[in-house]
Amino acid sequence: MPADYIPIVMLIAIATFFAAVALVVPSLLGPRKPNPAKSEIYESGKLPIGKARRRLHVQYYRIAMLFILFDIEVVFLYPWAVVFRKLKVFGLIEMAVFLAILLVGYVYVWRKGALEWD
């Protein structure tokens, strides 16, 4: 039984070796030319404007959570589409119920004004 784990241990050892080499070799052989421009902070290639610790509106988090919620729900449509022919009418009815629940949630969120950005 322990002999079965030898390939896994070898794979872990080889991966660890390559990771260590990839981290150590550039630090030893790479050029070191400090420059004030290199040490300056940037965000996405642009100089930052304002403080980094500014507060965001709650609305931003609400929109993000709703996006994640509805996005994950829509992901369930793909497996259903793959086995659609095997499920026949029962699968169609179940997916219609699922989409109806999803639509009711979406309309509820829309009516509550959670998608409005003030």
N, C-alpha and C positions, 0 to 999 in steps of 0.2 A: 504493500500500500504506500509506504513513504517513497518508494521508487517512482511512483506515478507523479509525484510533485516536483521531480528534478527539472523537467522542462520549464515549469512555471518559475522555479527559483532561478534558473539560468536566465530566463527572460527578464525577471526583475533585476538581476545583477547587471545584465548588459544595458538595460534602460537606465539604471542608476549611474553606470560608468559613463554613458554618453551624455547624460544630463550634467554630470560633474565636469566632464571635459568641456562641454559647451559653455559652462559658467566660468571655469578657471582660465582656459586658454586665452580668450579675448582680454581678460583683465591683465594677463601677463604680457601679451604681445601687442595689445592695442596702443595707439598713440595717446599721450596725455598732454594735451595743450589746453589748459584752462583759459576761459575767455568769459568776460562779463556777459556777453550776449548769450552764451550757452547756458549760463547759470540763471538767466532770467526766466520767470514763470510765464507760461503761455497756456492758452486754452484753445484747442483745435486750430493751432497755427496763428492765433491772434492774441494780442496783448489783452490781459483781463481789464475790465472796466468795473469799478466799484469793489465792494467787499465780497469775499468768497463765502462768508457766513450770513448771507442775507436770508430773510424769511420768505417762504413761498406761501401763496394763498392756499387755503384748504381746498378750494375749487380745483386746483391742479391735481391734488392727490385723489379727489373724488373722480375726476375724469379718468385718471390713470387706472383706478380700481375698476371702474365700469368697463373700460376698454379691455382690461385683462379678463374680467368676468365674461363678457360677451364673446371675446376672441376665443377663449378656451371652450365655450359652449359650441361655437361653430366648428371647432376641430372635430367634434364628435360626428359631424356629417360625413367625413371621409370614410371611416370604417363602414358606416352604414351603406354608403354608395358602392363600396367594394363588394359587399355581400347582398346587395339589393335583390338580385334574382333568386337567391336561396330563401330569403325571408318572405317573399311574395306579398300578399295583401296584409298579413299581420305586421310585417316590418314597415309597410307604408303607413298603416294606422298608428303604430307606435311612434314613428318619426313625426307624423302630423301632430300628435299629442305633445311631443317634445318641442316642436317648433311653436306650437300654440302657447305653451308655458313660457318659452323664451320671448315670444312676441308680447305676451301680457306683461312680463317684467320690463321689457323695453318701453312699452307704452307708459307703464307706471313711472319709470324713471324720467321719461320725457315730460309727463304731466306735472311731476313734482318740480320740474325746472332744474334738475341736476345736470343737464347737458348745456345749460345756458352759461355763457362766459361773460361776466359783467366787467 
